[in-house]
Amino acid sequence: PHVHAGKILDFSVMAKQVHAGRPGTVGVVVVALTKGQPVHAERFIPPATPTGWEKLSIRLPLPADLTGLTIFLMCSNHFNTTAEAYFDDAVLVIGDDGAAADAQDGKPQFSDYRKD
């Protein structure tokens, strides 16, 4: 099995929407690829109006048959629409259920894909 199978993924990114053609256009999508149906979670900025910096966070339990992981920073989630946005300060933590709590205490348990 994949080294991160069965663990918890916590992903956050700061997003600032300059404009969007329609609501729910700017955001983030995390897709856990499996041998069967992929599992995903998403967070989008609801309004189409300009925003300040907003934190978009996703927590996703990774399936036991995990084969890969993809993270999309979305700036145009719909066909025939446009948007402009900035993304900054992305943080990805993969660990046991307590990893996110430890990260909030300033002691993150990071998983380095180059070592696993």
N, C-alpha and C positions, 0 to 999 in steps of 0.2 A: 504493500500500500504506500501511497504518497506520505512523505515525512510529516506533513501537516494535517493529515486526515484525522478527523475527530476533534480537532482543536477549535478554538474560537478566534475569529478574525475581527479585529476592531480597526476601522479605517476612518480617518477624519481629514477634512480639507477645508480651508477657508475659501469662500467664493464671494466675489463682488460682481453683481450683474449691472452692466452699463445700460443695456436695453435688451428686450426680447420681443419677438413677433407675437407671442402668445404666452399665457401662463404655463408653468411647468416645463420650460424649455431648457433651463440651465440647471445642472446638477451632476450627480455621480451615480454610477451603476457598478456594482461588484458582481461578477459572475464566477461561481465555482463550477468548473467543468468536471463531469463525472463520466462513468462508463454508460450511464443512462441519460436521464433528463438533467440538464444543468439546473443549479439552484442559484437564485439571484436575489439581491436586495438593491433598493434604489432610494435616493433622496433628491428632491428637486426643490428649487426656490418657487414657492407658489405664485407670487404676482409676476406680471410682465413688466412692471415698473422698475426703475433703477433702485438698487439697494446699497446699503453699506456692506461691510464685511460680515458674512454670516458663516457660522460653522456648520458644515454638513457632516453628520456622523452616521456610520453604519456598523452594526454588530451582526455577524453572520456565523452561525455554527457551521463548520466545514464538514461535509459528508464523509462517511467512512470510505467511499469509493472515489475520493477526490483524485483527479488526474491533472488538474491545472487550475490556474486562477487568472482572471483578467479584470482590470479596473479601467473603466471608461470615465473620463472627465467630459461631460456632455455640454456642448454649447449650442446645440440645435437638435433637440430631441424629437422634432416632428418634421415631416416632409413639408416642403414649400414654406419654411419659416427661417428666420435668421435671428441671431443673437450675438451679443458681445459680452464677454465676461473675463474676469481675471481669477486665477486659482493660485493659492499660495499655502505654504506650511502644511503639506500633506504628511500624515503620520500613519504608518501601517504597523500594527502589533498583532502577531499571531502567537497564541500561547494557550495555556490552560484557562479555565474560567476566571481565575483571579488575576490574569495578566493586566486587564484594563484597570482594575482597582489599584494594582501596584504602580501602573504608569501614572495614575492621577496622584499618587504619593511621591512622584519624582523618581521612582525606581522601576523603569520599564523593563520588561523581560522580552527583549527583541529577539527575533529569529533571523539569523543571517543566512540567506539562501546559499551563499558561497561556502558555508561550513556544513550545512545540513545534508 
